Amino acid sequence: MSEQRKVALVTGAGSGIGRAVALALAGAGYCVALAGRRADALDETVRAAGERSADLLPVPTDVADPDSVAKLFARVAERFGRLDLLFNNAGIGAPAVDLDELTVEKLRAVIDTNLLGPFLCTQHAMRMMKAQRPRGGRIVNNGSISAHAPRPNSAPYTATKHAITGLTKSTSLDGRKYDIACGQIDIGNAATAMTDRMTAGVAQASGESAVEPRMDVAHVASAVLYMASLPLDANVQFMTVMATKMPFVGRG
């Protein structure tokens, strides 16, 4: 690998936003480690990279499992020798039920994936970035518009995404002296399998159901690519990219 090649790690890289961002980074010349629970989905991302597929490293990973995360970063270090960018993207939601009806098991699953996972990955990334030469790197967290204006029956998801904003700010502060930048992208209605239901109508704060506009996921990928392209003395602290006509401003 050429010394000029930058290295990125994308979690949740087997589908949707994670896959789109991973492929955009590969297209921009990055070597990219792909983390996700399903090996077959990661392999599909590799195949989608075409001639760039040799630059991708699929590593089946459960970000909620400390041992699995440790093995992921060991593989990245072994294969690429450094890490310039971590995109903490993996996340899940809970069933859209009344808050008092949600099981503890479902709540813990959301917390483990959406908060513990990014925290563990951030810890390992910071260790690598502090020790490598040239020192430093960038961490981008996938937040959510829902953290600012929640959807009905989304308390676990909303709470963990609020927590991600706290993690972003703390990482940005604690990483300064090590040349580690951290920012957050809040995404609204990217056209992925996860948002297919919006084309048939989703619950609104009024209690009604409405079809919501979506945007091409490529716009999310280009936004993350822009954040990643900055020198380490500049940072996008927070960015919101969304379908223009989605009900965000004025939601509720």
N, C-alpha and C positions, 0 to 999 in steps of 0.2 A: 504494500500500500504506500503510495506517495505521501511524503510528510505534509503536503499541502491539503490532503483530503481531510475534511471534517467528519466527525462521527456523531451520529444522533441515535437516541433510543426512544422509541415510541411504544407506549403501552396501549392496550386495546387496539392493536394494529391489524387484527384479523377482519375488520369490517368497518363500514361507515367512515366517520371522521378520521379515525386512526389510520385506516388504510389509505385514504385520500392524502393525508399529511405525509405518511411514509413514502408514498410514491412521488409526491412533489419534492420531498427532500432528496430522494434518489435521483430524480431528474435534474436537480440543481447541483449534483455532484457529491452529495453526502454518501458515506457508508452508513447503513441504517440497520440497527438491531430492532427486531420486531418481537414484542412481547404480547402474549394473549393466552387464554386458557386452551383454545382449540388448535391443535397442530395443523389440522386440515385447512382451517381458515387462514392461518399464517402462510401456509404453502400456496394458497390461492393468491395472496398478496405478492408473494415472491414471483409467481408466474406472471402476474399482471405487470411486473416491472420490466418484462421483456429483456432487452439487451443489458439492462442494469441489474438483472437478477443476481449476478455474482457478487454485487455489493451489498446484498441484504443477508442478514443473519437471523433466521427465525428461531426463537427460544420459547417453547411452551412454558407459561408462567402463570402462577396464581399470585397476584400482587398482594393478596391478603395473608399470604403465608410467608413469614420471615425467612425461612430456609429457602423457599423457592425464589424469593427476591435476591437473596445472597448469591445463589447459583447463577441467576441471570446476570448480575453485574460481574461475577467472576468470568463468565463466558465473554462478555463485552471486553473486559480487560485482556483476556487471553487472545482474542481474535484481533482487536483493533488497537489495544495499548493505551487508549485514552477515551474521553467522552467530552464532546463540546456542547451537546444539546440533549436535554431530557424533556420530552413532552409527556406530562402526566395526564393521560387521556382516558384511561380505563374507568368506567363507571356503570352503575346499574340503578334502576329505580325499584320501588316497591309496589305491590298491588294498590290500585287507587280506591282504597276503602277509607271509611271514617277513621280518624286518628285513633280513637279508643278501641277500634277493632283490629288494629295491626298487631301481629304476633311479635314477640320478642325476637324470635328466630329471623324473621324477615327484616326487622330493624337492624339487628346485628350484621346481617349480610350486607346491607347498604352501607353501614358505618365502616365495616371492614374493607369493602372494595373502594368506596368513594373517599375515605379519609385515611384509614390506616395504610392502605396501599400507596397513595401518593407520599405519605409521610416516610414510609420505609424506603421508597425509591429516592426520595429527596436526600435522605441520610446517606445512602450509598453513593449517589451522584456527587454530593458535596465532598465526601471522602476522596473520591477519585479526582475531582476537579482541584482540590486543595493540594494534592500530592503531585499532580502531573506537571510537565514542563512543555510548552508554556502553561503557566498556571491559569486556572479559572474556567468558566464556561457559562452556560445559560440554562435556566429551567423555566419552562412555560407550563402553567397549570390550566387545565380546561375547567373553567368555572361554569356558571350558568346564569342566564337571565332569570331563571326561577328563584335564584337566591335573593334577587331584588324585588321581584313581583311573582310570588308563588302561584302555581296552578292549584285548583281544588284537589284536596286529598293527596298532597305531595310532601307532607311534613318531613319524612326521613330524608328524601332527596334534597329538599330545600335546606334543611338544617346542615347536612354534610357539605353542601355547596357554600353556605355561609362560612363554614369552617375552613374550606379551601381558601377563601379570601383572607382569613387570618393566617393561614399557612403561607400564602403568597407574600403577605406583608412581612412576616417574621423572617422568611427565607431571604427576601430582598435585603432586609436590614442586616441579618447575621452573615450574609454572604459578601457584603461590601468589602471587608478587609481582605477577602480572598479572591477578589476579582470574579465573583459569581453573581450574575444578574438573574433576577427572577421576575416574571410578569405573568399576567393572567388574561386569558381570552374567554369572554362570555358569548356564547353562541345561541342564536335564536332561529329555530326552524330550518336547519339544514336538511336537505332532501336525502335522507338515508332510510334504511329499513325501519329504524326505530321511530321515524316520524310518518310512516305511511298512513297511519290511522288518521292523521290530520286531514287527509284528502276526503275522508268520509264524515268528519266532524268530531270535535273533541269538546269536553266540558269547559264551560266558561264560568267566571266568578258569579255571573247572574243566575246560574243554574241552567242556562240554555246550552245547547250544543251548536257549534259553528265550525265550518270548514276554515282552515287557516292557511294562508299563503306560505310557501316554502322557497328556499333559495338553493341554487346548485352548491353542492358540498365543495366544489372546486374553489369557491370564494373563501371558504374557511381555510383551505390548504394554502392559498396564496397569502392570506393574512398571517398565518403562522410562519410561513416562509419569510415574510417581511420582518416579523419580530426576530426571527433567527438570524437575519442578514445583518443586523446592526452590530457595530463594534461594541466591545464590552464596556466602553465608557458611555454608552447610550442604551436606554431601555424603554420599551413600552410597558409601563407599569400595569395598566388595565386597558383592554380593548373590548368593545362590543361590536360584533358583526352579526347582522340579522336580516331576515326577509323584511323589506321595507314596509310592507302593509300588514305584518303580523300584529296582533293586539298585545303590545308591550307597553308603550307609552299610553297611559290611560287605563291599563289593565286593572280591573277590580272596581 
